[in-house]
Amino acid sequence: MSDDMLVKVQGLQKHFPVRSGLFGRVTAQVRAVDGVDFEIHRGETLGLVGESGSGKSTTGRAVLRLIEPSAGSVHFDGVDILSLDSGALRRTRARMQMIFQDPYSSLDPQATVADSVGEPLRVHRGLRGRARDDAVVELLETVGLQARHLRRFPYEFSGGQRQRICIARALAPSPDLLVCDEPVSALDVSIQAQVINLLEDIQQEFGIALLFISHDLAVVRHISDRIAVMYLGRIVEIGEAEQVYTQPRHPYTEALLSAIPVPDPVVQRRRDRIVLDGDIPSPLAPPPGCRFHTRCPYAMDVCREVDPPMTQMAGGGVACHLHDRGPRLDGRSVLEIEPRSRAAEPVHALKIPEIRSGGMK
């Protein structure tokens, strides 16, 4: 592991057993996370995006070992946290914290702000009494709250303020990694921008790495250095944020981008919107071959039979047969395929622009 690499995840799996019958025998497995690889560097933000049910939140919890992975490894600062005993894991957890989606349910309604934010200060840093309260006030001021909020309860705050309290609590043990699980999806749009800006300011001030989980590619693009796109328990594309956003290599990424609303109504009406057929398949029985082939507008015969490997290329990677068979995009954007909607003609007949050093022909 390189010096600037903080987290390295390899082959991460989390399967949930399905039990039935009188004796509760295991009859199936829900493959929520089914072989995930990624890295997070110090001070970097990796955005993890995908539809609901793609396994994003389960991945975040498995990385922190809030739930036990079924297989794979998670190296944090060179140490495989899956091999740690309870005492060592507790000490390591001071450096890995999580911000949950719902700020109200993640706070104890009967605990004051001083108690909620002060608990990790007591557990991990041994602060009590006045020293603890002073540290809590400093954390509150860091997230935009004040000392007068110290003795208040969660119900006395707005949703945005409660999320700021959760951020302060996550910062209390001085972590190196924050896993942000949809931290703004439950907030009003105007408040979302404030919280995103706050997380960016905190990252710059303290050099904290972020795993930012969201279904909103527009939000992820704003805060992320790199983006990983997840579908049905697998990462299908990963790369630099701007590259993923402007030149997507996977058809699923293209579809997600087309769903982002544009504030200009004229542009919104004229844009090419890709509507995927059906819902995301059940993780109980993922389709054979490429898991996206049942909804992909460019699906080929090979997609129904062979699971595409992650093809590494400049700035990231993509798991799609368009880059190793058929049109052979070889790392170029899927936007170059014409037409970019469900084709009446077979995909092997689609025209790929010829790329030369002088530009596109």
C-alpha positions as CSV (number, residue, x, y, z in Angstrom):
1,M,0.0,0.0,0.0
2,S,1.4,3.4,-1.1
3,D,2.1,6.1,1.5
4,D,-0.9,8.2,0.4
5,M,-3.3,5.3,0.2
6,L,-5.6,5.2,3.3
7,V,-8.2,2.6,2.3
8,K,-7.8,-0.4,0.0
9,V,-10.9,-2.6,-0.5
10,Q,-10.5,-5.9,-2.4
11,G,-13.1,-8.5,-3.3
12,L,-15.5,-7.2,-0.7
13,Q,-18.7,-9.3,-0.4
14,K,-21.7,-9.1,1.9
15,H,-24.3,-11.8,1.4
16,F,-27.4,-12.0,3.7
17,P,-28.9,-15.5,4.2
18,V,-32.6,-16.0,3.5
19,R,-34.1,-18.6,5.9
20,S,-37.3,-20.5,5.4
21,G,-39.2,-23.5,6.7
22,L,-39.8,-24.8,10.1
23,F,-36.1,-25.1,11.0
24,G,-35.0,-21.9,9.4
25,R,-32.7,-23.5,6.8
26,V,-30.8,-21.1,4.6
27,T,-32.4,-21.4,1.1
28,A,-30.9,-18.4,-0.7
29,Q,-28.4,-15.6,-0.4
30,V,-29.1,-11.9,-1.0
31,R,-25.9,-10.7,-2.7
32,A,-26.0,-7.1,-1.5
33,V,-22.3,-6.6,-2.2
34,D,-20.7,-9.1,-4.5
35,G,-17.0,-8.4,-5.2
36,V,-16.1,-4.7,-4.8
37,D,-12.7,-3.2,-5.3
38,F,-11.7,0.4,-4.7
39,E,-9.1,2.6,-3.1
40,I,-9.3,5.9,-1.2
41,H,-6.3,8.2,-0.8
42,R,-5.6,10.5,2.1
43,G,-7.6,13.7,1.9
44,E,-9.5,12.4,-1.2
45,T,-13.2,12.2,-1.7
46,L,-14.5,9.1,-3.5
47,G,-18.2,9.3,-4.5
48,L,-20.1,6.1,-4.6
49,V,-23.3,6.3,-6.7
50,G,-26.1,4.1,-7.9
51,E,-29.8,3.4,-7.7
52,S,-31.5,2.3,-4.5
53,G,-30.7,-1.3,-3.9
54,S,-27.4,-1.3,-5.6
55,G,-25.5,-2.0,-2.4
56,K,-23.9,1.4,-1.7
57,S,-24.9,1.7,2.0
58,T,-24.1,-1.9,2.7
59,T,-20.6,-1.3,1.2
60,G,-20.1,1.7,3.5
61,R,-21.1,-0.2,6.6
62,A,-18.9,-3.2,5.6
63,V,-15.9,-1.0,5.1
64,L,-16.3,0.2,8.7
65,R,-17.1,-3.3,9.8
66,L,-20.4,-2.1,11.3
67,I,-21.7,-5.3,9.6
68,E,-19.3,-8.2,9.1
69,P,-18.4,-8.8,5.4
70,S,-18.8,-12.3,4.0
71,A,-15.5,-12.2,2.1
72,G,-12.8,-9.9,0.9
73,S,-10.4,-7.6,2.7
74,V,-10.5,-3.9,3.9
75,H,-7.1,-2.5,4.6
76,F,-7.1,0.8,6.6
77,D,-3.7,2.5,6.7
78,G,-2.0,-0.8,5.9
79,V,-4.0,-2.9,8.5
80,D,-6.7,-5.4,7.5
81,I,-9.5,-4.4,9.9
82,L,-11.3,-7.7,9.2
83,S,-8.6,-9.4,11.1
84,L,-8.7,-7.2,14.2
85,D,-10.1,-8.3,17.6
86,S,-12.8,-6.2,19.3
87,G,-10.2,-4.1,21.3
88,A,-8.1,-3.3,18.3
89,L,-11.1,-2.6,16.2
90,R,-12.5,-0.2,18.8
91,R,-9.2,1.8,18.8
92,T,-9.2,1.8,15.0
93,R,-12.8,3.0,14.9
94,A,-11.7,6.4,16.4
95,R,-10.1,7.0,13.0
96,M,-13.1,5.9,10.9
97,Q,-16.5,7.5,11.5
98,M,-19.8,7.6,9.8
99,I,-22.5,10.2,9.0
100,F,-25.9,8.6,8.5
101,Q,-28.7,9.6,6.2
102,D,-31.3,10.5,8.8
103,P,-29.9,12.9,11.4
104,Y,-32.8,12.6,13.7
105,S,-32.9,8.8,14.1
106,S,-29.1,8.7,14.5
107,L,-29.3,11.0,17.5
108,D,-30.5,9.9,21.0
109,P,-33.7,12.0,21.5
110,Q,-33.1,12.0,25.3
111,A,-29.5,13.1,25.1
112,T,-28.4,16.7,24.9
113,V,-26.0,17.9,22.3
114,A,-23.3,17.9,25.0
115,D,-23.9,14.3,25.7
116,S,-24.2,13.1,22.0
117,V,-21.1,15.0,20.8
118,G,-19.2,14.5,24.1
119,E,-19.6,10.7,24.2
120,P,-16.8,10.0,21.6
121,L,-14.6,12.6,23.4
122,R,-15.0,10.6,26.6
123,V,-14.6,7.2,25.1
124,H,-11.7,7.9,22.7
125,R,-10.0,10.9,24.3
126,G,-10.8,10.5,28.0
127,L,-12.3,14.0,28.3
128,R,-14.9,14.7,31.1
129,G,-16.6,17.6,32.7
130,R,-15.6,21.1,31.7
131,A,-12.8,19.9,29.4
132,R,-15.4,17.8,27.5
133,D,-17.8,20.7,27.2
134,D,-15.1,23.0,26.0
135,A,-14.2,20.5,23.3
136,V,-17.9,20.1,22.3
137,V,-18.3,23.9,22.0
138,E,-15.2,24.0,19.7
139,L,-16.7,21.2,17.5
140,L,-20.1,23.0,17.4
141,E,-18.4,26.2,16.2
142,T,-16.5,24.2,13.6
143,V,-19.8,23.1,12.1
144,G,-21.6,26.4,12.3
145,L,-23.4,26.1,15.7
146,Q,-22.9,27.9,18.9
147,A,-22.2,27.3,22.6
148,R,-25.9,28.1,23.5
149,H,-26.9,24.9,21.7
150,L,-24.9,22.8,24.2
151,R,-27.8,21.8,26.5
152,R,-30.5,21.4,23.9
153,F,-32.2,18.2,22.6
154,P,-32.4,17.0,19.0
155,Y,-36.1,17.9,18.6
156,E,-35.2,21.6,19.2
157,F,-33.2,21.7,15.9
158,S,-34.0,21.8,12.2
159,G,-32.9,18.9,10.0
160,G,-29.9,20.8,8.7
161,Q,-28.8,21.7,12.3
162,R,-29.2,18.1,13.4
163,Q,-27.0,16.9,10.6
164,R,-24.4,19.5,11.7
165,I,-24.5,17.9,15.1
166,C,-23.9,14.5,13.6
167,I,-21.0,15.9,11.7
168,A,-19.6,17.4,14.9
169,R,-20.0,14.0,16.7
170,A,-18.2,12.3,13.8
171,L,-15.3,14.8,14.0
172,A,-14.9,14.3,17.8
173,P,-12.4,11.5,17.8
174,S,-10.3,13.2,15.0
175,P,-10.9,10.6,12.3
176,D,-8.9,10.1,9.1
177,L,-11.9,8.8,7.2
178,L,-15.6,9.8,7.1
179,V,-18.1,7.5,5.5
180,C,-21.1,9.8,4.5
181,D,-24.1,7.7,3.8
182,E,-26.6,9.9,1.8
183,P,-25.9,12.8,4.3
184,V,-28.0,15.4,2.4
185,S,-30.8,13.3,0.8
186,A,-33.2,14.0,3.8
187,L,-32.6,17.8,3.7
188,D,-34.1,20.6,1.7
189,V,-32.2,21.6,-1.4
190,S,-31.0,24.9,0.0
191,I,-29.7,23.2,3.1
192,Q,-28.0,20.4,1.1
193,A,-25.7,23.0,-0.5
194,Q,-24.7,24.3,3.0
195,V,-23.9,20.9,4.3
196,I,-21.9,19.9,1.2
197,N,-19.9,23.1,1.5
198,L,-19.4,22.4,5.2
199,L,-18.0,18.9,4.4
200,E,-15.7,20.4,1.8
201,D,-14.4,23.0,4.3
202,I,-13.8,20.4,7.0
203,Q,-12.0,18.2,4.5
204,Q,-9.7,21.0,3.5
205,E,-9.1,22.1,7.1
206,F,-8.4,18.6,8.6
207,G,-7.3,16.6,5.6
208,I,-10.0,14.0,6.1
209,A,-10.8,11.4,3.4
210,L,-14.4,10.9,2.5
211,L,-16.4,8.0,1.1
212,F,-19.5,10.0,-0.1
213,I,-22.5,7.7,-0.8
214,S,-25.4,9.1,-2.8
215,H,-27.8,8.4,-5.6
216,D,-27.4,12.0,-6.9
217,L,-24.6,12.3,-9.5
218,A,-24.9,16.1,-9.5
219,V,-24.2,16.3,-5.8
220,V,-21.4,13.7,-6.1
221,R,-19.7,15.6,-9.0
222,H,-19.6,18.7,-6.9
223,I,-17.8,17.2,-3.9
224,S,-15.8,14.2,-5.3
225,D,-12.3,13.8,-6.7
226,R,-13.2,10.4,-8.2
227,I,-16.5,8.6,-8.7
228,A,-17.4,4.9,-8.5
229,V,-20.7,3.8,-10.1
230,M,-22.3,0.8,-8.5
231,Y,-25.0,-1.5,-9.9
232,L,-26.5,-4.6,-8.3
233,G,-23.6,-5.2,-5.9
234,R,-20.8,-4.4,-8.3
235,I,-18.8,-1.4,-9.3
236,V,-19.3,-1.0,-13.1
237,E,-17.2,2.2,-13.6
238,I,-14.7,4.2,-11.6
239,G,-12.7,7.3,-12.6
240,E,-11.9,10.9,-12.2
241,A,-15.1,12.9,-11.4
242,E,-15.1,15.2,-14.4
243,Q,-14.3,12.3,-16.8
244,V,-17.1,10.1,-15.4
245,Y,-19.5,13.1,-15.6
246,T,-18.7,14.3,-19.1
247,Q,-17.4,11.2,-20.8
248,P,-19.1,8.1,-19.2
249,R,-17.7,4.8,-20.3
250,H,-20.5,2.5,-19.1
251,P,-24.2,2.6,-20.4
252,Y,-25.5,2.6,-16.8
253,T,-23.5,5.8,-16.0
254,E,-24.9,7.3,-19.2
255,A,-28.4,6.6,-18.1
256,L,-27.8,8.0,-14.6
257,L,-26.4,11.2,-16.1
258,S,-29.4,11.6,-18.4
259,A,-31.7,11.5,-15.4
260,I,-30.1,14.6,-13.8
261,P,-32.6,17.5,-14.1
262,V,-31.4,20.6,-16.0
263,P,-32.6,24.0,-14.5
264,D,-33.3,25.4,-18.0
265,P,-36.8,24.1,-19.1
266,V,-36.0,24.5,-22.8
267,V,-32.8,22.4,-22.6
268,Q,-34.6,19.9,-20.4
269,R,-37.3,19.3,-23.0
270,R,-34.8,18.9,-25.8
271,R,-32.2,16.7,-24.1
272,D,-31.8,13.0,-24.9
273,R,-33.3,11.2,-21.9
274,I,-32.5,7.5,-21.5
275,V,-35.3,5.6,-19.8
276,L,-34.1,2.2,-18.6
277,D,-36.6,-0.7,-19.0
278,G,-37.8,-2.3,-15.8
279,D,-36.4,-2.2,-12.3
280,I,-33.0,-3.3,-11.0
281,P,-33.0,-7.1,-10.7
282,S,-33.2,-8.8,-7.4
283,P,-29.9,-9.5,-5.7
284,L,-31.3,-12.8,-4.7
285,A,-30.8,-14.0,-8.3
286,P,-28.6,-11.7,-10.3
287,P,-28.9,-12.2,-14.1
288,P,-26.1,-14.3,-15.7
289,G,-23.4,-12.5,-17.6
290,C,-23.3,-8.8,-17.3
291,R,-25.8,-7.8,-14.6
292,F,-26.9,-4.8,-16.5
293,H,-27.7,-6.6,-19.8
294,T,-31.4,-6.9,-18.9
295,R,-31.8,-3.1,-19.1
296,C,-28.9,-2.1,-21.3
297,P,-29.7,-0.4,-24.7
298,Y,-26.5,-1.8,-26.2
299,A,-26.7,-5.4,-24.9
300,M,-25.0,-8.0,-27.1
301,D,-25.1,-11.8,-27.0
302,V,-21.8,-12.0,-25.0
303,C,-23.3,-9.7,-22.4
304,R,-25.9,-12.4,-21.6
305,E,-23.3,-15.1,-21.1
306,V,-20.0,-13.6,-19.9
307,D,-19.5,-11.4,-16.8
308,P,-17.3,-8.5,-18.0
309,P,-14.1,-8.0,-16.0
310,M,-13.0,-4.6,-14.8
311,T,-10.9,-3.2,-17.6
312,Q,-8.2,-0.8,-16.3
313,M,-7.5,2.3,-18.3
314,A,-6.2,5.8,-17.9
315,G,-7.9,7.5,-15.0
316,G,-10.0,4.5,-13.8
317,G,-11.7,1.4,-15.1
318,V,-15.0,0.0,-16.6
319,A,-16.7,-3.4,-16.6
320,C,-18.4,-3.5,-20.0
321,H,-18.0,-5.6,-23.1
322,L,-18.3,-2.5,-25.3
323,H,-14.7,-1.9,-24.4
324,D,-13.3,-5.4,-25.1
325,R,-15.7,-6.8,-27.7
326,G,-18.3,-5.6,-30.1
327,P,-17.7,-1.9,-30.9
328,R,-14.4,-2.0,-28.9
329,L,-14.6,1.5,-27.4
330,D,-11.2,0.8,-25.7
331,G,-11.8,3.4,-23.0
332,R,-13.6,6.0,-25.0
333,S,-17.0,7.3,-23.9
334,V,-20.2,5.4,-24.6
335,L,-21.6,8.7,-25.8
336,E,-19.8,8.0,-29.1
337,I,-22.1,5.2,-30.0
338,E,-24.9,6.2,-32.3
339,P,-27.8,6.0,-31.6
340,R,-27.6,6.5,-27.8
341,S,-31.0,5.0,-27.1
342,R,-32.3,1.5,-27.5
343,A,-31.3,0.6,-31.0
344,A,-33.5,-1.1,-33.5
345,E,-30.4,-2.4,-35.2
346,P,-28.0,-4.8,-33.5
347,V,-25.2,-3.2,-31.5
348,H,-22.5,-4.6,-33.7
349,A,-23.9,-2.5,-36.6
350,L,-23.7,0.7,-34.7
351,K,-21.3,3.3,-36.1
352,I,-18.3,4.2,-34.0
353,P,-16.6,7.5,-34.9
354,E,-13.0,7.1,-36.0
355,I,-10.6,8.8,-33.6
356,R,-7.4,10.3,-35.1
357,S,-4.7,12.5,-33.7
358,G,-6.3,15.4,-35.4
359,G,-9.7,14.9,-33.9
360,M,-12.9,13.0,-34.5
361,K,-13.9,12.2,-38.0
